[in-house]
Amino acid sequence: MTIVNIDDLREAASRRLPKLFFDYIDGGSFAEETCRRNREDFSHLSLRQTILANSADPDLSTDFLGRQHALPFMLGPVGFLGLYSRNGEQKAARAAEAAGIPFALSTFSIASLSDVRETSNGILHFQLYVLDDREFAEELLHAARDANAEALHVTVDTAITAIRERDVRNGFRSLTRLTPRLLASLCRKPAWLFDIAQGGMPSVRAVRHRPDFGSGALEQAANLSRRIDKRLAWSDIARLRDRWKRKLVIKGILSPDDAEKAKAIGVDGVVISNHGGRQLDGAMSTISALPGIRAAVGPDFSLMLDGGIRRGSDIIKALGSGADGVMLGRAYTYGLAAAGQAGVAQAIDTLRREISIALTLMGCGSIEELKRRGPHFVTKMRTPE
């Protein structure tokens, strides 16, 4: 098939991956209402076209999280990239390095922080799920420091894991070993199976020294999920702020009040996120939450946004509405699942090209101009009376 956009990469990923893993990437919680809102609510915003503005070759570089980047987006944390393509985390990190953008590694990863750092000298961030085993959480912090991770993204919207009905039907959370039925399903995707099999049985490298987590990726995933600290509180974030001296970001904010608390406690920024529609179903979309949060925290506090990004125009709408930068999730993961590192690079380049074309047609010469004059370029569409 000819691939020209992110949706094409999604289709290619669905053809290559076993249903068990594609649905894990693609699905949301319960009725997937929030998942749909994340996508649909971008259509409520319109872009202003300006002609004869001499805006060809716009400057796409911008500053977010205290550093200048070549593009206004980064690769956000996605669990188990190494199950979608062998050495998936390393491939994504190398694609990000080549594009001049950060890559954030999830706690729920096949590769460890040191694995990624051995194969990439790019900008590395780490997403931390705080576990009730605080000694192990401290191990992860040490590993992040040793790998020279520039930012720590603490995910705070998973005190309990919502029911993701596709995963329940596929047995993703209940399968802890390779059953004959699962093996038969995997064998229906021979190209994927051959790729993964070359690396041996996948497991979560960060917990290989912990037999209490189990021995394979599926069992380890289930045990990691069960051990996320359900009592995480603002006082824990304050203590983490004291221990982590680099950039500290809270991921999973939808409320202006919570964003103000985060700012007051001294974190460096927040990610406006509803976990890709995988947690509270019926929650507002991230793009609709953005303006209120920006108004609450003021112009100088760093706001990132994820959720529903499929087009360069989505990124433009987010930046014009007050975001400093955007974090990709499914968009690049589809590329990884479809074609490995080349697929991630294709996802990045597709969005880069779409942003450049749109800014040129808008008469906007740079991302910085877009941010500075956001309400001029991005407006909310009026709904019919």
N, C-alpha and C positions, 0 to 999 in steps of 0.2 A: 504493500500500500504506500501511497505517497503521503508523507508526513509534512504538514505545513503549520500545524498549531498544537497547542497543549492537548486539546481533545483528541487529536490524532494519536499522540503519544499514549494517551489513556487507552484508546482502542487497541493499540499495539501491545500495551502491557497486559490487557485482559486476554489477549490471544496467547501470550507467552507464559503467563503465570498460572499455577494451579489456583482454582477458585478460592481455596482456603486463604491464600495469601493476597490475591487481588481484592477480595472482599474486606480483608483487614485494612488494606490501604484506603479503599474507596468508600467504605461504609461509615455511617454515623450511628448515634444512639437512638433507640426506640423507633419512632416514626420518621426519623431523619429530617424533621422540620427545620431545625437550626442549620443543619447542613445545607439545605436548599436555600434558606434565607441568606446565608453567607454569599451565595452566588447571585441570587435574584436581586438583592438590594443594591448592588452596584448599578443596576439598570435604572434606578431612581435618580441617578446623577447624570448630568450632561456636560459635555466639553464644549468650550467656546471656540469656534473656528475663526481664524483671522487670516486674511489674504495679503499678499505682497509685503510680507514682513521681513524678508531676507533672513529666515531662521533655519536654513539648511544646516545639516550636521550639528545638531544641538549637543551641548556638553552634558553628558549623562552622569558625571561624577557628582558626589555629594558627601556630606558629613552625617554619619549617625553613630551613636554610641562612642563619641569622642574621637573618631578617626575618619579620615577621608577615604572613600571607596570609589572604585571605578564605575559602579552601577548603584542604583538606589535600592537594591534588594540584596538579600543574603539567603543562603540555604539554611533553613531552620531545622530543628531536631525532629527526626522521624525514627521511630523504633524499628529495629531489626532490618536495616538496609541490606545486611549481608545475607538475608534470606531471599531477597529479590534478585540479587546478582552477586556472584562470588566476590568477596572482598568489597562489598557495596559501599561501606563507609569510606574506605580508602579511595575508591573511584570517585565518589561525590566530592571528597576533600580535594582531590587533584583537579577536578573540573572547576571547583570554586577558586582554587589558587590560580589557575590559568586565566580566570575571568577577573581576578582582582577583587574578590568578595569573600566574606567570612563563611565558614562552615561550622555549624553547631552540632556536636555529637550528643546523642541521647544516652541517658543511663541505660536504656533498654536497647543496647547495641550488641551486635556480634563482635565487632572489633573493639579493642580497648583504646583508651586515649594514647597510650604509647604506640600501639599498632598504627594509628592514624598519623601520629607525629613522625614515625619512621619513614613514611611514604610521602609526606607533604610538609613543606615549610610555610604553608599559607596561614592565614589568620584563623585561629581555632578558638571556638567557644565551646562551653560544655553546659548541657542542660541537666540539672540535678533534681531527681526525685528524692525527697528527704525520707529515708526509711526509719522505721522504729528502732532498727539496730544502728544506734548513733556511732558506734565504733566503726562500722562499715562505711557509714556516711563520711566519717573523717578520712577513711582510706581514699574515698573518691575525691575529696578535696585535695589531698596530698598529690594524687595522680594528676589532677587538673593543674596544679602548680608546676609539677615536674614537666608536664607537656607544654608549659607556657601558654595555657589557655588565657586569653585576654579578658574574657567575660564569663560570668556564671549566671545562667538563666534558671531560676528556681521556679519550678512548676507548682502552682498552688491550687489548681482547680480539680484535683483528683483525690480528695479525701476518701471518696468511695468511687469505684469504677462503675459507670453506668452500664446498662444492658445494651450491648450492641448486637442486635438481633441476627444480623448476618453471621457474626462470629459464633453465636449460640447454635445456629443451624448447622454451621460447618464444623463445630466442635473445637474451635480455635483455643478457647480457654480451658476446655476439659481434657484435651489430648495432651498427654505427658510423655508419650512414647510412640514409636513408629508401629502402627497396627497394619494388618493386611489390607484393610479397607483404605487407610490413608496412603499406603504404598501404591495401591492400584490407582488412586486419584493422581498421585504425583507422576506416575508413569505415563499418564495421558499427555504430559508436557515434556517430551524427551529432551528438547534443547535446553530447557531450564534445568532439568534433572541432571543432565550431563555436566553442565556448568557448575552447579552446586556440588555435585559428587566429587569433583576434582579437589575440593578443599576438605574432604572428609565430613563427618557428622558435625553440623554447625552447633556451636554453643556460645554462650555469653562469656567472652574472655574475662570480663571484670570479676566474675564470680567463680571462675574455674577452680580457685583454691578453696572454695567454700562448698564442701560436699552437701551441706544442709540445703543448698539451693537446687540440688539435682544435677543431672549429668548432660542433658540435652537442652537445646534452645527453648523448646516448647515447655518443658517442665520448669526450667529456670524462669521463663517469662511469667508463668503462673505464680511461682513463689515470690518473685519480685513484686508483682501486683499486690499480693496479699500483705506484703510488708511495708507498703507505703504508709507513712505516719498519718493516721486519721485525726490526730490531735494537733497538727501543726498550727501554730498561732503566731501573731505578730511579734510576740516576745522571742520566738525562735528565729524569726527573720532578723531581729535586732542583734541577737547573739551571732548570727552568721555574718552580719555586716561587720562586726568587730573582728571576726576571724579571717574574712576574705577581703584583702586590701585592693584587689583589682575591681574592674567593673562588675557591679551586682545588679541584676535585672530580675524583676518579678514577672513571671509569665502566667497569664490567666486572669487578667483584669477586664471587667466589663462595666464596673460602676465608678462614677466620678468620685464617690466617697472613698472607695478603696484605693483609687489612684492618689488621692490626696494623702491618705495614710501612708502609702508607700513613699511618697515624696518626703513626708515629715520624718520618716524613720531613717532616711539617708541613703536609700538605694539610688542608683544612677539612672534608672529608667524602668519602664514597664512594657510588656508586650500585651496589647489589647487582643485577647484571644478567648474563644470559647472551645478550645481544644479541637478545632476543625469540625464542630458539631457532634463531637463524640462523647460529650458529658451531659450537660443540662439541656435536654430537648425542649424546645419552646423558648429558649433564651434568645435575646436580640442578636442580630448579626453584628460582626465586629465593625463594619463600615458605618453602621448606624450609631454605634456606641462612641465612635471616634470624636465627633464634634463636642459632645458634652464633656468628655474626659479632657480634651485639649483646653476647653474653657476653664475647667476646674484647676488644672495644674499650671496654667500659664504657658508662655511661649518658649521657655528655656529648659523645660524638663523633657528628657528624651522619651518619645513615644514610638514604639514599633507596632506593626499590625500584621496579623496573619488571618487566614480564613477566606476561602473562596476565590483566591487569585488564580485566574486562568488566562488573562489577557494583559498585554502591556497597558491598555487603557484602564484596567482595574488598578494597576499600580499608580498611574497618573492620578486617578480619582482619590486614592488614599493619600498621596502626598499633597494634593491640592486641598484636601480636607483637614490637614493638620498632622499627618504622620511624618516622622523624620525618615523612616525607612520601612521596608516591607520584608517579612520573612516568608519564603516559599516553603511549602510542605509537599502536598500531593503533586503539585506541578512538576517538580524535578524528580520526585520518586517514580512517577509514571515513566519519565525518560530513562531512569536507571533500570527499571524493570524491563523496559522495551529493548534497550540497546547498551546497557552498561555505562561506562564513562562517556562514551560518545553520545548516548542519549541524554545524559545530564547536560553536557555541553550544548546539545541541540536545544534543550528546553531553555537554557540561559540565553542562547543567541536568539531564539525565537522571541522571547520577551524583550530583549534589548532592541531588536529590530522594530518590533511593534511600538515600543516607547518612542524611538527616534522618529518614526514616520508620523505618529500622532502629534508629537510636540512640534514638528515642522508644520503640519497642517493647522495647528493652533496658533502659529506665529510666536512660539515660545522658544527662546534660545538656549535654555539650560534648566536643569532640575532646580537649581537655586532660585531662578526666576519663578518657576512654578510654585515653589514653597512660599516665596515672598509675596506673590500676587495670587495666592490660591483661590480666593473667592471670585476673582476676575475670570479665571480659567475653568473652574469647576463649580457648577451651580446645581441646586436641587430642582428637579423637574416638578412642575405644578401638577397636582392630580385634578382631574375633572371634577367640577362641583356635582 
